Amino acid sequence: MRTPLVVPVAIGAFFGAVSTRLPVGDSDVFWHLVLGRQVLGGRIAVPDDLSWTTVGHVGSSDQWLGQALWALASDAGGWRGIVALRGLAIALLVGVVVYAALRERPARPLGAVLAALPAIALSRFVWTERPELFGFICFALLIVLLRAARAGSDRALYWLPPLIIVWANLHGSFALGVGLVGLVAIEGAIAQPSRRRMYIVAAIGSLVATLLTPAGIGVWTAPGFHLLHPPREIQEWSVPDVTTLPGAIFAVTIFATLVVAFFAWTRAPHEAVVLLPVLFVSLIATRQMPLFAIAGAPYLAAYGDEAATAVARVLRVRVPRLARVARPAGRRADLVALAVGSIVLAAAAWTGTDAPALGGEPVAALPALRPGPGLLNEYDWGGYLIWSAPQTPVFVDGRLTPYLGRVMDDYTTVVGVHPGWRDVIARRGIRQILVRPTDPVAVRARDLGWPVRASSDTFVLIDVP
């Protein structure tokens, strides 16, 4: 049965429109925009001049295309342009997730929506203005292609390498996609010998596609590091916590998948080739939890009804069966849905928020910043300072990777007032400290009588004598 687009488009457009009411609130958007404008100016992976602790370090280019898209949106419409692009990306992500679930049971749209709800709920926590959002879209598309390929579609196999090419230039999460293509190709080649050559070509083509980036083989550096050495000191890289809302949704998703697997394992054991590796990656860090829910949505849609019936039989309760659609909407209805969805998104973006949320940024400290190197800033404020105070290079910012090692060690030593903190200040030539009032270095500096240049409830700017 043909998979209609009316439901995925309608739900995607709804959530995309809702997202336009949310202000731009991710602190990393600022440095992504700066690097994106460098890309638009023909400067990819140029020596760093945004931070005074990594001068000359050649920046990463694994997100150059994603950064360029955000910069283009900003140049076209300012903050409202960024909100519009974010809304479109969220609509695509949600729409693809719902489509993947509906594709398993086209006649049961309600079941598909229910199966997609955990993924939609968890995706809310990555509705950010980062290239990462584009990576999630690529992952959702990959799940659709892999399931179609495993079901016998040769066209889906052909589309895998082009998807990886785009993905590898958008965001470093492409590495998971390449790994899944390889695993599915191995399993498919064994289970379907007549298609072995196509699986091998798709796998090799996807691997080669990752080299078609400005970084070449170096594009694997960041994904490899984050997989093997996740920076736990950053909140989004901490392990999932089931006491939080996203952690609880994640736990429920895992439990539901296990229940379905218990009753449907003999029907589709090959599903584990995708679900288990994605579960492993999702367990590594909080920011990756939506991946498992996205991969599990079509699985829950395909076998959830069967599992629910089996559970009801064991518990001796009656579970109403989901209504079936006798005849899914036709292509004309799909076109109408696409047109209406586009109008809704455009209208929402036009009337959406047009300013970033700066409540947590040290806005009032900007006039008192000294130009040139010497500022030690709060990690979370680095991106905003790169954007708003280009005359004052930062000590650290959300790019993280260039600072790992000596720079981050010195940063934590000073901010935490660990042994040798004043030696670090002297060795680095730190002239000003911009941190939160509750940070140990702010408390100690005030006790020592160091002059305060500016302060508020959220920040304090201190001159180093």
C-alpha positions as CSV (number, residue, x, y, z in Angstrom):
1,M,0.0,0.0,0.0
2,R,1.3,3.5,-0.9
3,T,2.4,5.7,2.0
4,P,0.4,8.9,2.0
5,L,2.1,12.2,2.9
6,V,-0.9,14.0,4.4
7,V,-0.3,12.9,8.0
8,P,3.5,13.4,8.1
9,V,3.3,16.8,6.4
10,A,0.5,18.0,8.7
11,I,2.3,16.9,11.9
12,G,5.6,18.2,10.7
13,A,4.2,21.6,9.7
14,F,2.4,21.8,13.1
15,F,5.6,21.3,15.1
16,G,7.6,23.4,12.8
17,A,5.2,26.3,13.2
18,V,5.1,25.9,16.9
19,S,8.9,26.1,17.1
20,T,8.8,29.6,15.5
21,R,7.4,30.9,18.8
22,L,10.6,29.9,20.6
23,P,13.4,32.4,20.6
24,V,16.9,31.6,19.5
25,G,18.4,30.3,22.7
26,D,21.4,28.1,22.0
27,S,24.7,29.8,23.0
28,D,26.6,28.0,20.3
29,V,24.6,29.6,17.5
30,F,26.8,32.7,17.7
31,W,30.1,31.0,16.9
32,H,28.4,28.9,14.3
33,L,27.3,32.0,12.6
34,V,30.7,33.6,12.7
35,L,32.3,30.5,11.2
36,G,29.5,30.2,8.7
37,R,30.2,33.7,7.4
38,Q,33.8,32.8,7.1
39,V,32.7,29.8,4.9
40,L,30.6,32.1,2.7
41,G,33.7,34.3,2.3
42,G,35.6,31.3,1.1
43,R,37.5,30.7,4.3
44,I,37.1,27.1,5.4
45,A,39.2,25.7,8.3
46,V,41.3,28.8,8.5
47,P,43.8,29.5,11.4
48,D,41.9,30.5,14.5
49,D,41.7,34.2,15.4
50,L,38.6,34.0,17.6
51,S,40.4,32.7,20.7
52,W,43.7,34.0,22.1
53,T,44.5,30.6,23.6
54,T,44.5,28.8,20.3
55,V,46.0,31.3,17.9
56,G,47.0,29.7,14.7
57,H,45.1,26.5,15.4
58,V,43.3,25.4,12.1
59,G,39.6,25.0,12.8
60,S,37.6,22.0,12.0
61,S,35.6,21.8,8.8
62,D,33.3,18.9,9.6
63,Q,30.2,21.3,9.9
64,W,31.1,23.8,7.3
65,L,27.9,23.3,5.2
66,G,25.6,23.4,8.2
67,Q,27.2,26.6,9.4
68,A,26.9,28.1,6.0
69,L,23.2,27.4,5.9
70,W,22.7,29.1,9.3
71,A,24.7,32.1,8.1
72,L,22.7,32.3,4.8
73,A,19.5,32.3,6.8
74,S,20.9,35.1,9.1
75,D,22.0,37.2,6.1
76,A,18.6,36.7,4.4
77,G,16.4,37.5,7.3
78,G,18.3,38.2,10.5
79,W,17.2,36.3,13.6
80,R,13.8,35.7,12.0
81,G,15.6,34.0,9.1
82,I,17.3,31.7,11.6
83,V,14.0,30.9,13.2
84,A,12.5,30.2,9.8
85,L,15.3,27.8,8.9
86,R,15.0,26.1,12.3
87,G,11.2,25.7,11.8
88,L,11.7,24.2,8.4
89,A,14.3,21.8,9.7
90,I,12.1,20.7,12.6
91,A,9.1,20.2,10.2
92,L,11.3,18.0,8.0
93,L,12.6,16.0,11.0
94,V,9.2,15.4,12.5
95,G,7.7,14.7,9.1
96,V,10.3,12.1,8.2
97,V,10.0,10.4,11.6
98,V,6.2,10.1,11.2
99,Y,6.6,9.0,7.5
100,A,9.1,6.2,8.6
101,A,6.5,4.9,11.1
102,L,3.5,5.3,8.7
103,R,5.4,3.5,6.0
104,E,5.3,0.3,8.0
105,R,1.5,0.4,8.5
106,P,0.0,2.9,6.0
107,A,-3.6,1.8,6.8
108,R,-3.1,2.6,10.6
109,P,-2.0,6.3,10.7
110,L,-2.9,6.6,14.4
111,G,-0.6,3.7,15.3
112,A,2.2,5.3,13.3
113,V,1.7,8.7,15.1
114,L,1.7,6.9,18.5
115,A,4.9,5.1,17.6
116,A,6.6,8.4,16.5
117,L,5.6,10.3,19.7
118,P,8.7,9.4,21.7
119,A,11.0,10.5,18.9
120,I,9.1,13.8,18.5
121,A,9.1,14.4,22.3
122,L,12.9,13.8,22.5
123,S,13.6,15.8,19.4
124,R,12.3,18.8,21.3
125,F,15.5,18.9,23.2
126,V,17.6,19.3,20.0
127,W,15.5,22.0,18.5
128,T,18.5,24.2,18.4
129,E,20.2,26.5,15.9
130,R,23.1,24.1,15.2
131,P,24.3,22.0,12.3
132,E,23.4,19.1,14.7
133,L,19.8,19.6,13.8
134,F,20.5,18.8,10.1
135,G,22.4,15.7,11.3
136,F,19.2,14.4,12.9
137,I,17.3,15.0,9.7
138,C,19.9,13.0,7.8
139,F,19.7,10.2,10.4
140,A,15.9,10.0,10.1
141,L,16.2,9.8,6.3
142,L,18.8,7.1,6.7
143,I,16.5,5.0,8.7
144,V,13.9,5.2,6.0
145,L,16.4,4.2,3.3
146,L,17.9,1.4,5.3
147,R,14.5,-0.1,6.0
148,A,13.4,0.3,2.4
149,A,16.7,-1.3,1.2
150,R,16.2,-4.3,3.6
151,A,12.7,-4.7,2.2
152,G,14.0,-5.1,-1.3
153,S,14.4,-1.5,-2.7
154,D,17.5,-1.2,-4.9
155,R,16.7,2.5,-5.3
156,A,17.1,3.0,-1.6
157,L,20.6,1.5,-1.8
158,Y,21.6,3.9,-4.6
159,W,20.6,6.9,-2.5
160,L,22.7,6.0,0.5
161,P,26.1,7.4,-0.7
162,P,24.6,10.7,-1.9
163,L,22.9,11.1,1.6
164,I,26.3,10.4,3.3
165,I,28.0,13.0,1.1
166,V,25.6,15.7,2.2
167,W,25.6,14.5,5.8
168,A,29.4,14.4,6.1
169,N,29.6,18.1,5.2
170,L,26.7,19.1,7.5
171,H,27.7,17.4,10.8
172,G,30.0,14.9,12.4
173,S,27.1,12.6,13.3
174,F,27.5,11.1,9.7
175,A,29.9,8.5,11.3
176,L,27.0,6.7,12.9
177,G,25.3,6.6,9.5
178,V,28.3,5.0,7.8
179,G,28.5,2.4,10.5
180,L,24.9,1.5,10.2
181,V,25.1,1.2,6.4
182,G,28.0,-1.2,6.8
183,L,26.2,-3.3,9.3
184,V,23.0,-3.5,7.3
185,A,25.1,-4.3,4.2
186,I,26.8,-7.2,5.9
187,E,23.5,-8.6,7.3
188,G,21.7,-8.0,4.0
189,A,24.5,-9.6,1.9
190,I,24.2,-12.8,4.1
191,A,20.4,-12.9,4.1
192,Q,19.9,-11.9,0.5
193,P,22.8,-13.3,-1.6
194,S,21.2,-12.2,-4.9
195,R,21.7,-8.5,-3.8
196,R,25.1,-9.0,-2.3
197,R,26.9,-6.9,-4.9
198,M,24.5,-3.9,-4.4
199,Y,25.0,-4.0,-0.7
200,I,28.8,-4.0,-1.0
201,V,28.7,-1.2,-3.5
202,A,26.4,0.9,-1.2
203,A,28.7,0.3,1.8
204,I,31.9,1.1,0.0
205,G,30.3,4.1,-1.7
206,S,29.1,5.4,1.6
207,L,32.6,5.1,3.1
208,V,34.2,6.8,0.2
209,A,31.5,9.5,0.3
210,T,32.9,10.7,3.7
211,L,36.2,11.7,2.0
212,L,34.4,14.1,-0.3
213,T,34.7,16.9,2.2
214,P,37.2,19.8,2.7
215,A,38.8,17.8,5.6
216,G,39.2,14.6,3.6
217,I,40.0,11.7,6.0
218,G,40.3,14.2,8.8
219,V,36.5,14.5,8.9
220,W,36.6,11.4,11.1
221,T,38.7,13.1,13.8
222,A,35.9,14.7,15.7
223,P,33.4,11.8,15.6
224,G,36.1,9.4,16.7
225,F,37.1,11.6,19.6
226,H,33.5,12.1,20.9
227,L,32.8,8.4,20.7
228,L,35.9,7.3,22.5
229,H,36.4,10.3,24.8
230,P,33.0,12.0,25.4
231,P,33.7,15.3,27.3
232,R,31.6,14.5,30.4
233,E,32.3,17.9,31.9
234,I,29.9,19.3,29.4
235,Q,26.3,18.7,30.4
236,E,25.0,17.6,27.1
237,W,27.7,15.0,27.0
238,S,26.8,13.5,30.3
239,V,25.1,10.1,30.4
240,P,21.3,10.0,30.3
241,D,19.6,10.7,33.6
242,V,16.2,9.0,34.0
243,T,15.3,11.5,36.7
244,T,15.0,14.2,34.1
245,L,12.1,14.6,31.6
246,P,14.2,13.6,28.5
247,G,15.8,10.8,30.4
248,A,12.4,9.5,31.5
249,I,11.1,9.6,28.0
250,F,14.2,7.8,26.8
251,A,13.8,5.1,29.4
252,V,10.1,4.6,28.5
253,T,11.1,4.3,24.8
254,I,13.7,1.6,25.6
255,F,11.1,-0.3,27.7
256,A,8.5,-0.2,25.0
257,T,11.0,-1.4,22.4
258,L,12.1,-4.3,24.7
259,V,8.4,-5.3,25.2
260,V,7.8,-5.3,21.5
261,A,11.0,-7.2,20.8
262,F,10.0,-9.9,23.3
263,F,6.8,-10.6,21.5
264,A,8.0,-10.0,17.9
265,W,11.6,-11.1,18.0
266,T,11.1,-14.1,15.7
267,R,9.4,-12.0,13.2
268,A,12.3,-9.6,12.5
269,P,15.6,-10.5,14.2
270,H,17.5,-8.4,11.7
271,E,16.1,-5.2,13.3
272,A,18.7,-5.6,16.0
273,V,21.4,-4.8,13.5
274,V,20.3,-1.1,13.6
275,L,18.6,-0.8,17.0
276,L,21.4,-2.2,19.2
277,P,24.2,0.0,17.8
278,V,22.0,3.1,17.9
279,L,21.0,2.2,21.5
280,F,24.7,2.0,22.4
281,V,25.4,5.4,20.9
282,S,22.3,6.9,22.5
283,L,23.5,5.7,25.9
284,I,26.8,7.5,25.6
285,A,25.4,11.1,25.9
286,T,22.2,13.0,26.7
287,R,22.4,14.8,23.4
288,Q,22.2,11.5,21.4
289,M,19.1,10.1,23.1
290,P,16.7,11.1,20.3
291,L,18.6,8.8,17.9
292,F,17.2,5.6,19.4
293,A,13.7,6.9,19.5
294,I,14.0,7.9,15.8
295,A,15.3,4.5,14.9
296,G,12.7,2.7,17.0
297,A,9.7,4.6,15.7
298,P,9.1,2.4,12.5
299,Y,9.9,-0.7,14.6
300,L,7.2,0.2,17.1
301,A,4.8,1.0,14.3
302,A,5.5,-2.3,12.6
303,Y,5.1,-4.6,15.6
304,G,3.6,-2.6,18.4
305,D,0.0,-3.6,17.6
306,E,1.0,-7.3,17.6
307,A,2.9,-6.9,20.9
308,A,0.0,-4.9,22.5
309,T,-2.4,-7.7,21.6
310,A,-0.1,-10.4,23.1
311,V,0.4,-8.4,26.3
312,A,-3.4,-7.9,26.6
313,R,-3.9,-11.7,26.1
314,V,-1.4,-12.4,28.9
315,L,-3.0,-9.9,31.2
316,R,-6.5,-11.0,30.2
317,V,-7.6,-7.5,29.3
318,R,-9.2,-6.1,26.3
319,V,-7.3,-3.6,24.1
320,P,-9.2,-1.8,21.4
321,R,-7.7,-2.2,18.0
322,L,-6.6,0.9,16.2
323,A,-8.9,2.0,13.4
324,R,-7.9,1.2,9.8
325,V,-8.1,3.5,6.8
326,A,-9.8,1.7,4.0
327,R,-8.3,3.9,1.3
328,P,-5.3,6.2,2.1
329,A,-5.3,9.7,0.7
330,G,-4.2,10.0,-2.9
331,R,-1.5,12.1,-4.6
332,R,-3.7,15.1,-5.0
333,A,-4.3,15.2,-1.2
334,D,-0.5,15.0,-0.8
335,L,0.0,18.0,-3.0
336,V,-2.7,20.0,-1.1
337,A,-1.1,19.0,2.2
338,L,2.4,20.1,1.0
339,A,1.0,23.5,-0.2
340,V,-1.0,24.1,3.0
341,G,1.9,23.0,5.1
342,S,4.3,25.4,3.3
343,I,1.9,28.3,3.7
344,V,1.5,27.6,7.5
345,L,5.3,27.4,7.9
346,A,5.8,30.6,6.0
347,A,3.2,32.5,7.9
348,A,4.5,31.2,11.2
349,A,8.0,32.2,10.4
350,W,6.9,35.6,9.2
351,T,5.2,36.3,12.5
352,G,7.7,34.3,14.7
353,T,10.2,35.6,17.1
354,D,12.8,37.9,15.8
355,A,15.3,38.3,18.6
356,P,17.6,35.9,20.5
357,A,17.2,35.2,24.2
358,L,20.1,37.0,25.8
359,G,18.9,36.9,29.4
360,G,21.8,34.6,30.4
361,E,24.5,36.4,28.5
362,P,26.8,39.1,29.9
363,V,25.4,41.8,27.8
364,A,26.1,44.7,30.2
365,A,29.8,43.6,30.5
366,L,30.6,44.3,26.8
367,P,31.5,48.0,27.2
368,A,34.0,47.2,30.0
369,L,35.9,44.5,28.1
370,R,39.5,45.3,27.2
371,P,40.4,44.8,23.5
372,G,43.0,42.3,22.7
373,P,44.0,39.0,24.5
374,G,43.8,38.5,28.2
375,L,40.2,37.7,29.0
376,L,39.3,34.5,30.9
377,N,35.6,34.0,30.2
378,E,32.9,31.6,31.3
379,Y,32.8,28.6,28.9
380,D,29.1,29.1,28.1
381,W,29.6,32.7,27.1
382,G,32.4,32.2,24.6
383,G,30.1,32.0,21.6
384,Y,28.2,35.2,22.5
385,L,31.5,37.1,23.1
386,I,32.9,35.9,19.7
387,W,29.8,37.4,18.1
388,S,29.3,40.5,20.2
389,A,32.9,41.5,21.1
390,P,35.2,40.5,18.2
391,Q,37.8,42.9,19.5
392,T,38.3,40.7,22.6
393,P,39.3,37.2,21.7
394,V,37.9,34.5,24.1
395,F,39.7,32.1,26.3
396,V,37.3,29.2,25.6
397,D,34.0,28.7,23.8
398,G,31.6,25.9,22.7
399,R,33.9,24.5,20.1
400,L,35.6,22.6,22.9
401,T,37.9,20.4,20.9
402,P,40.7,23.0,20.3
403,Y,40.8,23.6,24.1
404,L,41.0,20.1,25.4
405,G,44.2,19.5,27.4
406,R,46.2,22.4,28.6
407,V,43.7,25.2,27.9
408,M,40.8,23.4,29.6
409,D,43.0,22.4,32.5
410,D,44.1,26.0,33.0
411,Y,40.5,27.2,32.7
412,T,39.2,24.8,35.4
413,T,42.2,25.6,37.6
414,V,41.5,29.3,37.7
415,V,37.7,29.2,37.8
416,G,37.8,26.6,40.6
417,V,40.7,28.3,42.4
418,H,42.6,25.0,42.4
419,P,46.3,24.9,43.5
420,G,48.4,27.0,41.3
421,W,45.5,29.2,40.0
422,R,47.5,32.4,40.4
423,D,50.5,30.9,38.6
424,V,48.2,30.1,35.7
425,I,47.0,33.7,35.6
426,A,50.5,35.0,35.5
427,R,51.7,32.5,33.0
428,R,48.8,33.0,30.6
429,G,48.8,36.8,31.1
430,I,45.1,36.9,32.1
431,R,44.0,40.6,32.5
432,Q,40.3,40.2,33.1
433,I,38.0,37.5,34.4
434,L,34.4,37.3,33.3
435,V,32.5,34.6,35.3
436,R,29.4,33.9,37.3
437,P,29.3,35.6,40.7
438,T,29.1,32.2,42.5
439,D,32.2,30.8,40.8
440,P,35.0,30.3,43.3
441,V,37.4,32.6,41.5
442,A,34.8,35.5,41.7
443,V,34.4,35.0,45.4
444,R,38.2,34.8,46.0
445,A,39.0,37.8,43.8
446,R,36.5,39.9,45.7
447,D,38.0,38.8,49.0
448,L,41.4,39.9,47.7
449,G,40.0,43.3,46.7
450,W,40.5,43.0,43.0
451,P,38.6,45.7,41.2
452,V,35.1,44.9,39.8
453,R,34.5,46.6,36.4
454,A,30.9,45.4,36.0
455,S,28.5,43.1,37.6
456,S,25.0,41.8,37.8
457,D,23.0,38.9,39.2
458,T,24.4,36.7,36.4
459,F,28.0,37.9,35.8
460,V,30.9,39.7,37.3
461,L,33.8,41.2,35.3
462,I,37.0,41.6,37.4
463,D,40.3,43.2,36.5
464,V,43.4,41.3,37.5
465,P,45.9,43.6,39.3
